[in-house]
Amino acid sequence: MTGEFTGWRDAMSQVLSAIADNSINKVNLKLVPTRLITQMIEIDKDHSKVKIEQRLSYPFVKMEVGDSFLLTEYKKAESARVAALLFSKRKSLQWKFSLRKVTDGWRVIRVI
């Protein structure tokens, strides 16, 4: 059995039908991609258009148990919580941090 197929389903159906007919001795299949995914990426030559956001530096090193800091946006607060977790793991510390909703926004609290 020889053939060119556009996908694995087409190939499998041909193989299964050949097996059912007892006409299969040798299988030689070539799969051909059905589509190529290409994406055009635009290159900007002028770097003055690019606005670089200020990178946040969290005060984890200075924090003691019970200390906290306030962030007004949930997305930034969640990012700070994850950063605190990674900070603790990278420094091999047994520190724990918590994220709590307060009236002003979100607080990242050092618990342990």
Secondary structure, DSSP 8 states (H G I E B T S, - for coil): -EEEESSHHHHHHHHHHHHHTT--S--EEEE--S------------GGG----------TTT--TT-EEEESSHHHHHHHHHHHHHHHHHTT----EEEEE-SSSEEEEE--
